């Protein structure tokens, strides 16, 4: 379990046929100053320890990207400043209900593994829901554009059933990333039908949920909602 650079490890696990978990890391979430966020604890409990047939992924009512230096012991008693989020999940395009198996990760890492043995074969992208997030480096929108165009050239955009995209760190390029998704996916790839749900809580803002690789999930465009459709553990 982890995110960001751990994307490479997740693709290794996926290639081996194992379920892994895009979610909390030790130093950031489990060692959160003062206490772990209730939102993150909820998904740890419900994905890993109390699995159910379906699990809604809800918008977090608040978020933070504030960084307090871990090496300073004084920061251990200071809770990071939270920002209220009134946006919720935003539907950028699409209609109806889309289902598929979860596959994705940090887009900054994709160029490092494309063309290697762990990058999924074309057929492995069939009927998936692609989840993507950007790193703390806050890549320029053009970087996201080039990566998406590369995935379109591989035929991936034409094979997937939907996209969920995470809240960017510090909400930098928040609107610009949306425009890139609409341009490359909706217009250039001629997939204006493809559901894209934006501002999901996973990745480089806190708190975060857990997305299990290979597990069936669903985007409901009518309610701008997202949920897991099966348990990732026994």
C-alpha positions, 0 to 999 in steps of 0.5 A: 500500500502506498502512492506516488513513486509506489505506482511502479510497485503497484504495477509490478503487483498487478502484473503478478496478478495480485491486488495492491492498494493505492492509499496511505503511507507510513510517514504521511498518513499513519504518522499524521501530526496529532492524529490520523484523519478520520476520513483516512481511518474510515477507508482503512477500516472499511477496505482492509478490515471490514470489507463489504460488497459495495463501498461509497467513496465520498468527498472529504469535507476538508483537505490540506497540502500543508507541509510541516517538517517531520524532523522538528519534534515540535511539529508533532503536536501541531495539526495541519491547517485544513481547508473546507472543500465545497466542490465535492466530486466534479463530473467533467463529462459523460452520462449514465453509469460506468463500471470497470476494474481500477487501474492507474496511479501517479501520472508523473511515474507513468513515463518511467514504466511505459515500455517496460515489462510491468506496463499493462498490455493493450488488452489489460486496459479493456473495460477499466476505470483509469485513476490518475493523480499528480505529484507534489512536483505539480507538473505543468498542464502540458506534461499531463497533456503529453502523457495523455496523448501518449496513452491515447496513441497506445489505444488506452483512452479508447479501451477504458470505461471511465476516468477518476482524477484526484485533487491536485496538491495545493489545488495548483493547476486545478482548472487547467488540468480539467481543461487538459482532460476535456481537450485530450480525452473529449475532443482529440480522442473523440471520447466525449462519452467517457465519464470523467470524475474530478477532485477525488480524494487520493494521492498528494492531498490529505486525507485520502481514501484507498483504491484497490487495483483490479477491483470493480468500481463504478462512476455514476454520472447522474449523482457525480458519485463513485464507489467500489463494487466488490471487496479487495480482501477476504 
